[in-house]
Amino acid sequence: MSKTTLARHRRDMRPNGRNWPLLLAAFIITGGSAKTSTIIMLAVTLALRGYKVRVFDFDHQRSASHILCAMDELPAGHPTIWELMHGASLEECSVPARYVSVPANPGASTQDDPQAGNAQYEMIEGLSIVPGSRNVKNFDTESAQDGMLLTWFRELCDAYDGDDDVWLLDLPASLSKLVVSALIPFQEEDEIVPPVLVTSKEATDLKATFEELAEMRKQQNARSRIRKTEPTIKHILMCGTPTPSRPDSEGDLTVAAMKETYGEHFTLHTVKWSGVIRQQHRRQAPVHAFGNRNAAPIEDYNKVATALGFQDLNPA
């Protein structure tokens, strides 16, 4: 690939000269559809490529925070995304992302050394996370009482003066007011990347996602004629695609149907779902920390990162 081609496909981290970073969100209106796995894999991939990345965990289940050890050994009362929504600063609510390199072994602690046997961690350079909170379940009720709360994330973007390259948003599986608040700052250069497990159910939910996002855009833009909300989908991830060693006739049918339905207007990516991807939560570590370098998810998310315009700033 020529240098001219590289320059043409490299993402602009500050589209239209704005002050806040590029925004990417994993979102689809269905539960258990690889949203957190996609955010973790992309976040680590981009950090390894030399980008400064921050993850926002919007989901009350806090799976991204668990995998990136954002809740382990934090002081009691450490601010989370809930406090960020209510005026705390971005820096005080963020923590460095890390992973468990040596699991805890409680049997190793002794009276002389009570810390022996504690888990050991490795930092992930260039990657931070705003930990999630169970309190986000209260956002819709609270924002109904205080309409100004709905614009908290847009205000955060407007006030940002740091040097992050990209913010990745792990969103829950419904177009609630919480999710709407996260999507309000999105412009056409930002992207929603829906991860779709290749079953007929998720393919149907993708259609509903397009419909609800279109309605959300219509409603939000009717309220503001000056600054448009434009959450855009250009790439769709087909997760769990069959392989010769893991055949799946239902998956093959779904992949074929999605190519027929969306292939002309969207870039579709196949993401092979080897067993390592399911170990991220239990291990509290991304696949990059324990999987083979050529593990299918690592290879496939590297291809996705390149297709999204994130060229490797640290080529070997």
Residue pairs with C-beta under 8 A, 6 or more apart in sequence:
6 311
9 309
9 311
10 309
10 310
10 311
11 22
11 166
11 308
11 309
11 310
12 22
12 189
13 21
13 22
13 51
13 165
13 166
14 20
14 21
14 22
15 22
15 187
15 189
15 190
16 187
16 189
18 157
18 187
19 157
19 158
19 160
19 161
20 156
20 157
20 158
20 160
20 167
20 185
21 54
21 160
21 164
21 165
21 166
21 167
22 165
22 166
22 167
22 189
22 190
23 157
23 166
23 167
23 169
23 185
23 186
23 190
23 191
24 42
24 166
24 167
24 168
24 169
24 190
24 191
24 192
24 193
24 308
25 168
25 169
25 170
25 171
25 182
25 183
25 186
25 190
25 191
25 192
25 193
25 231
26 34
26 35
26 36
26 38
26 39
26 42
26 168
26 169
26 170
26 171
26 192
26 193
26 194
26 195
27 35
27 169
27 171
27 179
27 192
27 193
27 194
27 209
28 35
28 173
28 194
28 195
28 196
28 202
28 205
28 206
28 209
29 173
29 174
29 175
29 205
29 208
29 209
29 212
30 173
30 201
30 202
30 205
31 173
32 197
33 173
33 195
33 196
33 197
33 202
33 205
33 239
34 195
34 196
34 197
34 237
34 239
34 240
34 271
34 273
35 59
35 170
35 171
35 173
35 195
36 59
36 63
36 64
36 67
36 170
37 195
37 239
37 277
37 280
37 297
38 193
38 195
38 237
38 239
38 301
39 55
39 64
39 168
39 169
39 170
40 55
40 64
40 67
40 68
40 280
40 286
41 277
41 286
41 287
41 297
41 298
41 301
42 168
42 193
42 301
42 304
42 305
43 53
43 55
43 68
43 97
43 127
43 168
44 124
44 127
44 286
44 288
45 288
45 298
45 301
45 302
45 304
45 305
45 310
46 53
46 165
46 166
46 168
46 305
46 310
47 53
47 97
47 124
47 125
47 126
47 127
48 288
48 314
49 305
49 310
49 311
49 312
49 313
49 314
50 126
50 312
50 313
50 314
51 126
51 165
51 166
51 310
51 313
52 126
52 163
52 164
52 165
52 166
53 126
53 127
53 128
53 164
53 165
53 166
53 167
53 168
54 94
54 127
54 128
54 129
54 130
54 164
54 166
54 167
54 168
55 64
55 68
55 97
55 127
55 128
55 129
55 130
55 167
55 168
55 169
55 170
56 81
56 129
56 130
56 167
56 168
56 169
56 170
56 182
57 63
57 64
57 65
57 70
57 81
57 129
57 130
57 131
57 132
57 170
58 81
58 132
58 136
58 169
58 170
58 171
58 172
58 178
58 179
58 182
59 132
59 136
59 170
59 171
59 172
60 132
60 133
60 134
60 135
60 136
60 137
60 172
61 132
61 172
62 71
62 131
62 132
62 133
62 134
63 170
63 281
64 70
64 129
64 132
64 170
65 71
65 129
65 131
65 132
66 281
66 284
67 99
67 280
67 281
67 284
67 285
67 286
68 97
68 98
68 99
68 124
68 127
68 129
68 284
68 286
69 97
69 98
69 99
69 100
69 121
69 284
70 95
70 97
70 129
70 131
70 132
71 131
72 119
72 121
72 284
74 95
74 131
78 95
78 131
79 88
79 92
79 93
80 93
80 130
80 131
80 132
80 133
80 135
81 93
81 130
81 131
81 132
81 133
81 136
82 133
82 135
82 136
83 93
83 133
84 90
84 93
84 130
84 152
84 156
85 136
85 139
85 149
85 152
85 153
86 152
90 130
90 156
90 160
90 162
93 130
93 131
94 128
94 129
94 130
95 128
95 129
95 131
96 123
96 124
96 127
96 128
97 123
97 124
97 127
97 128
97 129
98 121
98 122
98 123
98 124
99 121
99 122
99 124
99 283
99 284
99 285
99 286
99 289
100 119
100 120
100 121
100 283
100 284
100 285
101 120
101 121
101 122
101 285
101 289
102 119
102 120
103 119
104 117
104 118
104 119
105 117
106 117
107 117
108 116
108 117
109 115
109 116
109 117
109 118
110 116
122 289
124 286
132 170
136 172
136 178
139 149
139 176
139 177
139 178
139 181
140 176
140 177
140 178
142 149
143 149
143 150
143 177
143 178
143 181
144 177
149 181
150 177
150 180
150 181
150 184
151 181
151 184
152 181
153 181
153 182
153 184
153 185
154 181
154 184
154 185
157 185
166 310
169 182
171 179
171 182
172 178
172 179
175 212
175 213
175 216
180 216
180 220
183 192
183 216
183 229
183 231
184 220
184 229
185 229
186 192
186 229
186 230
186 231
186 232
187 228
187 230
188 230
188 232
189 232
190 230
190 231
190 232
191 232
191 233
191 234
191 235
191 308
192 213
192 231
192 232
192 233
193 233
193 235
193 236
193 237
193 304
193 308
194 206
194 209
194 233
194 236
194 237
195 237
195 239
195 271
196 202
196 203
196 205
196 206
196 236
196 237
196 238
196 239
196 258
197 239
197 240
198 238
198 239
198 240
198 241
198 242
198 248
198 250
198 251
198 254
198 255
198 258
199 250
199 251
199 254
200 250
200 253
200 254
200 257
202 254
203 254
203 257
203 258
203 261
206 236
206 258
206 262
210 233
213 231
213 233
216 229
216 231
217 229
217 230
217 231
220 229
221 228
221 229
233 266
234 266
234 267
235 266
235 267
235 268
235 269
235 304
235 307
235 308
236 258
236 262
236 266
236 267
236 268
236 269
237 269
237 271
237 304
238 254
238 255
238 258
238 268
238 269
238 270
238 271
239 271
239 273
240 248
240 251
240 271
240 272
240 273
241 251
241 255
241 270
241 271
241 272
241 273
242 248
242 251
242 252
242 255
243 272
243 296
246 272
246 273
255 270
258 268
259 268
262 268
267 307
269 300
269 303
269 304
269 307
270 300
271 297
271 300
271 301
271 304
272 296
272 297
272 300
273 296
273 297
274 295
274 296
274 297
276 287
276 290
276 291
276 295
276 297
277 287
277 297
279 287
279 290
280 286
280 287
283 289
283 290
287 295
287 297
287 298
288 298
291 297
291 298
292 298
306 312
